[in-house]
Amino acid sequence: MAAPPFRSVSATASIPNNLPGTVNVPAGVVDGDLMLLLVQTGPTGAGVAVSAPGWTLVKKIDSGQWAGGLQVWQRTASSEPASYSVDAPNASGNNSRAVIVAYLASTVSASSTTAAQSGTSLALATLTTPSAANRLVMFAAEINGRSLTISPPGTATSRASHSALTLSFQVCDEVIATAGAVGTRTFTTPSTADVALISVALSDGSGGGSPPTLTSPTGTKTGSTTAAGTVTTTEMGGTLYYRATTNASESAATVKAGSSVTVDALNESVSLTGLAASTTYRIHYLHTGANGDSAVVSSGTFTTDASSDSTPPTMNGSITVGTVASTSIQISWLAASDNSGGTLTYETSVDGGAFTDRGTGLSYNFTGLSASVSYTLRVRAKDPSGNVALTPLQVTQSTAAGGSSGTFTSGALARNNGAAPGSSLSWVSFVNKTTGAHVLTKTSVSITGGVFTVTDAAFTAGTEYQAQWRETGGAIGCGAAVAS
């Protein structure tokens, strides 16, 4: 289960001393969201009787004569109007301030107050969360009519603040991962202030267990090789994976093989580089949250700009030939140089044929070749704008000889008890006696005249091989011989 994500916050509203004020509901609020209303009352000769129809009081601090106060109210969103009327009549003629902060489906699990403190370092008392994955929402308000900045604790994210016309406040929050006492949190001010503080812990009220949901995916070109996109999620935290391809849809595994960012906003933005010029793409998104993966969603199509880069990459060095066999040749090369700074891919060809894309690697193994044949192998680089190296690297190499077979003939077989061997071997396995490398395994080998003979292209004449075998009847044996 994840801590309730932040949804949005309203603009700060002014509450006149003699009339109700209007506080707008934050943008994007949906039924089931928890809204917290902060009301900071101005200095007065007596406590202010705040009226907020439709809301339930959570905590309040009335700081006494000639001082202001702080109140926090709550409401679970249900068919919300555009705004609410809040009344805070003040006998001394001072206005009040109000703001609403909203969180996705959640409930208040704990709350605490800290009476007004005087100074520049102001500690909010600890509270105890009954379960893991809570969000701690903290409210701080200056109560003696000073206009100054109240800075949140270093572990918290500010959601709303005000520091004008003798009213100063701060609303901030942070995720509390484990249950228990959360410890003190310290607000700071640039000069001495009298600050009242309230904290509220929120737990998941959705029932838990549901993966995040992604909606409104977008994709937009930003150049010939770059793009940007946005997507909306129902859950903060976790990892957003994204990838641009030319396909209409992609699997979860393919998207996860692309790029990723940590989700720290419900409307997440991404950027992509290394795309091909003049190419139509979609951006595909997947969010892995506390309760699993969202479905993959894909943006509409967009086409990157035509490239202004006409400079091709330059190949460096020469081709290095690696392992050569009768049907394959392995080569490698150095990275090419290019002015774009983008990701280069490489293409290969055989004997002047068409070039084939081989990805971003710097080696390739040509297979399916013929034995004892000379091949001309080429490799060239391609930049994100589609420019290819004008002079590919080239090497001519012959495959190893093939088709000729060596023959292994065993010595006379005899059992320890003197009995004659059987008529066949169930299997026999050969290794190169010099290198220890396994060479060949044969099954159902006949024994003729007390010996067995195996002819195969895996043997090289003049090389000694060690054989180990099992007779069909179960007896085992071993021996060595030089292939002819």
N, C-alpha and C positions, 0 to 999 in steps of 0.2 A: 504494500500500500504506500502511495506517495503523499507527501505533504500537499495540502490544497494549493493549487497555483493561483497567483495573482491574476485578476481579470482586468481591471481598469480603475481609474480614479476620476472623480468629478473635478470641475473647476472650483476654486474656493469661493464661497458665497458670503456676502455680508448680511448680517441679521440686524436691522435697525432696532434702536432701543425701545421704540414704542409701537412697532408694527411687525407682523410676521415676515420672515424672509423666505425666499425660494431657493432650494438646493436641487440642482439637476441630478438625475440618476446617471451614473457613469455609462459611457458608451459600451455596447456589446453585452450588457447584462442579460442573462437568460434565466428562466424559471429554475429555481433550486440554488442559485448563487446566494452566498451570504454577503450582505452589505453591512458595513460598519460606519456609523455616523459619528464624526467628531464634532462637538460643539465647544468652542472656547468662548467663555463668557468674559465680558469686559469688567474692569474694576467697578465695584459697587459697594454701597454701604451694607448690603445684606446679600445672602445667597440668591441666585437667579433661578426662578422656577421655569425651566425649559419645558416646552410642550412640543412633542414630535408625534403627531397622530400616526398610528400604524407601526410604530417602532417600540422596542422593548429596551429599557435601560439596562446596561451591563454594569457599569461602574461610574461613579462621579466623585469629584473632589471640589468641595466648597471651601475656599481658603480663608474665609473669615472677613471681617470688616475691612473695607477699602481695598480688597484684593479680588481678583477674578477667579474663575474656576475652570474645570475641565470635565466634560461628560462624554461617555461613549455609549452609543445605542446600537442595537442590532435589528436586522430584519432579513428574513429569507425571501428572495425575490419570487413574485408570483403575479403575472400579468401587470408588470410595472408601468406606472404612469411616467411621463417625461420628467416630472419633478415632484418634490415634497415641500410642504409649508412647515417651517420651523419658527417657533416664537420664543424669544428670550428677553422679556421685558426687564429693563434695567432702571432702577430708581435714580441712579446717578447720571443717566443720559448717555452712557457709553454703549457703543455697538458691540456685537459679538461676531464670531466667524464660524463657518461650518464647512465641512467637506465630507464626501462619501467615498470610501474605498471598498472595492468589491473583490471577492475571491470565488473561485469555482466551488461547486457543491461542497459545503463544509459546515461544521458545527463548532460552537465555542466549547472547548474542553476544560479551560481554566482561565482565571483572570486575577489580576492583583492591582493594587494602587500603591503609590509612594507619595506621601505627603510632600508639600512644597519644600524644596531645598534651596539654599542660597549659596552661590559660588559660580565657578566657571567649569567645574567638573561635577556632573550630576548623575548619581547612580540610581538606576532603576532596580528595585528589589527583585530577587529571583522568584519564580513561581515553579510549580511542579506539574509536568505534563503526565497524564495517566497512561499514555501509549506512545509508541514511536511514530515518526513521520508527522510532526506537527509544524505549523507555521506560526511563529511568534510575531504578533503585530504590536508595535510600540507607539504610544502617543505621548508627546511632551509639549507643554504649553507654558509660556511665561505669564505670570499672573499679576505682575505689578506695573503693567503698562509700558514696558520697555520694547522698543523695536530693535531687534537684533537677530542674528542668525543662530539657530540651534542646529548643531551638526549631529548626525546620527552616530551610533556606535560603529566602529570600523567593520564589524561583521555583518552589518545590516545594509539593505538597499532602501534609499529614500523613495517614498511614493508621493508625498505632498509636503509643502512647507509654505510658510508665510512669515514675513518680517517687515510689516509696515503699519502705520497708523496705530501705534501702541499695542498691537496684537502680534505675537510671534508664536508659531507652533511648528512641530515636525511630526510626520507620520512615516514610519519605516517598518520593514519586516525582514525576517530571515528564516531559513529552514532549520528546524531542530530535529535531528535524525533519530535520537534515542529518547526513551522515556526517562522521567526523573527530573530533578532540579536542574534548571537551565543556567543558573548562575546569574550574577549581576551584569547589567549592561550600562555603559556610561555614555551620556550625552555631554557635549561640550559647547561652551559659548565664548565669544571673544572678550567679554567683560562680565562682571558679576551680574547674575540674574537669579530670579526666584521662579523656579520651575516645578510644576506638578506633573507627575508621570503615571500613566496607566498602561498595563500590558495585558494582552489577550492571546491565548493559545487557541489555534484552530486545528481541528482534526478532519480527516476525510469524511464527508457525509454522503458520499455516493454509493457506499456499500463495498467499494473496492473491487479488485479483480478484473477490471476492464482495461484493455489496451487503449492507448490514445487513438483519436480519430483525426485524420487530416482532411481539410477541405480547402477550396479556393486556390489550387496550385497555379502558379504563373511562370512564364518563361519569356525573357525579352533579350534580344541581341543588344550588345553594348559595343560591338566592333566586329572586325572580320574573324577574330578567333576567340572572342569573349562573350559572355552572357551573364545575366542575373535573373534571379527568381525569388518568389516568395511563396509561403504556404502557411496556413493557419492550423494550429493544433489545439487540442483540448487539454493538454497537460504540459506543464513546465518540467524541465529536467529530462534526463535521458539523452539519447543521441539521435540526431536527424541525419539520415543518409540521403545523398542525392547524386544523380548522374544524368548527363545529357547524352542521348543516343538518337539515331535516326528512326528508331522503331516506335510504333504507336503505344506499346506497353512493354514492361520488363518484369522479370521475376524478382522476388525479394533478394535472392542471392546475388543477382546481377547488380541491383541498386546498392547493396551493402559492399560490393567490391569497388564502388566509386568513392566520392569524397564524403566527409562528415563534419558536423559541428555539434557542440553541446547546446541543447535547447535552453535558452535563458529568456525567451519571450514567446507569447502565444502566437505572435505573427513573426515568423522567422524569415530572415533574408539570407540568400546564398549568392555566391559568385563563382563563375567557372572560367577557366582559361584552357588554352591548348586545343580549341575547336578548329574545324576546317572552315576555310572561307567559302562563301556562297553555298552553304549547306543547310538543309532544313532539319531542325532538331526538335525534340521535346525534352523537358526536364522531368525526371521521375523521382518521387520522394517516398521515404519510409521513415517512420519514427519508432524507435525502440524505447519504450517507457518502462516503468516499474513493473507493469503487468503484461509485458510482451510487446509484440510488433503490431503496428497499425497495418492496414492494407496499403499497398502501393497505389499512389495517385500520380497522375501525369498531367503536365501542362498542355495547353494548346501548342500548335507548331509556331516556330519562328525561324527565320532564315538569316544566317550571319551575313555581314556585309562582304562585298567583293574585296579581295585583298589589295592593299596598296604596296605590299611587299613583293617585289619581283626578283629579289636576289636569291639564287639557289644556294643550298648548303655546299660545303667543300669537304670532300673525303680526305682523311688523313692517313699517313702511313701506307701499309700494304696488307694484303690478306695473309694470315697465318694458317697453314694447313695443319689440322690435327690428326685424328685417327682416320686411317684409310683402310677400308675393307674391300672385299670383292664386289659389294653392291652398295657401298656408301662412302661418302667423303665428308668429314667435318671440318668447317672453317670458322675463323673468328677474325675480328677487325677492330680498329680503334674508333672511338666516337668521332663523328663528323663535327665540323664547325659551322655555325650559322648566325646571321645577324639578328634573327628574330628573338632569340632567347627562349623560344618555345620548345616543346617536346618534339624531338625528331623520331621518325620511324624509319625502318630500313626495308628494302626490297631486294630480292635476289632473282637471278635468271641463270639458265643453263644453256650453253651453246647458242647464244644469241636469241633465245626465246623470250616470251613476254616476261616482264618483271612481276613478281608476286610479293605482296606485303608480308613481312615477317615480324611485325610489331617493333617494340623498342629495344629488344635484346641486341647484343653484340656478337652473336655466334649463331650458326645454323648447321644442321646435319642433313646433307642431301642423301636421300635414300632411293631405293628402287633403281639403282644404276646397274649397268652390265659389267661383268668382270673383264679386266685387262683392256679397258677402253679409256681413251683420253678425253677429258671433259674440260670445257672452258667455263669457269664459274665467275659470276659478277655480282657485286653488291653496290647499292647506291642509297643515299639518304633522301628523305622527303621531309620538308618542314610543314608547319600547320597551315601555311597558305597554299600548299600543293606544289611548291617549287621542288624540283628534284635535282640532285647533283648532276652537273653536266658531264663529268668524267668519273664513271664508276670505277671502283677497284676491280681488278681482274687477276685471275690465276688459272693456269692450265695444270691439271693433275690427272694421272691415270689411276684407275681403281686397281686393287690387288688381283693377282691371277686367281682364277677359280675353275672349277670343273675337274681338275686332276685330283685323284684320290690316292691316299696312302693306305697301306695294308698292315694291320697288326695281327701277327700270328703268335699264339701262345706257345709256351713250352708244353711238354707232355704232362697231362693232368693225372694226378694220382692222389688217392685219399690216404690219410694217415694210417688207416687200418689195412692198407694194401689192396683194398677193393678197387675194381675198375670204375672210372667215372660213368655218369649216366649219359643219355643221348642228347641232352640239351641243357642250356642255361636259361633260368627264368629271367635274369638280367645280368648285364655287365656294364660297369662304369669305368671311364678312363680319365686320368688326369695327366697333364704334362709333368714329367718327373722333375724337370729343371725348375719350372716356375710354380708348380703346385696348382695351376689353373685347371678347373674342370673343363674337359673337352667334349665329351660325348657320353651318352647312356643309350645302350641298345637293349631290347627285350627279345625273348624267344630266339636265342642264338644256338645253332646246331653244333654239336660236338662230333667230329668225324676223325676216326683213327686216333682218338685220345687227345686231340687238340681242337681249338676253335680259331676261326679266322674272321676278322671284321675288316672290310674295306669301306672307307668313307673319306669324303673331301675334308673332313675335320682333321685328318692325320697329315702330317708333313713328313715325307720320306727323310730318314736319317735322324729323326727325333725320337727319344726314348719316352715311352708312356708306361705308367703304372696302371694295372687293371685290377679291379675287385669284382667278384662275381658270386652269384648264388645259383647252384644247380636247381633244376626243376624239382628234384627230390628233396631239396633243403640244405645240402652240403654247401659250405662257402669256401672261397679260396681267393688267392691274390697272386700276382706275378707281374714282371716287367718284361718289355721287349722293345726293340728298336723297329719303328715302322719302315717298311720298304716301299 
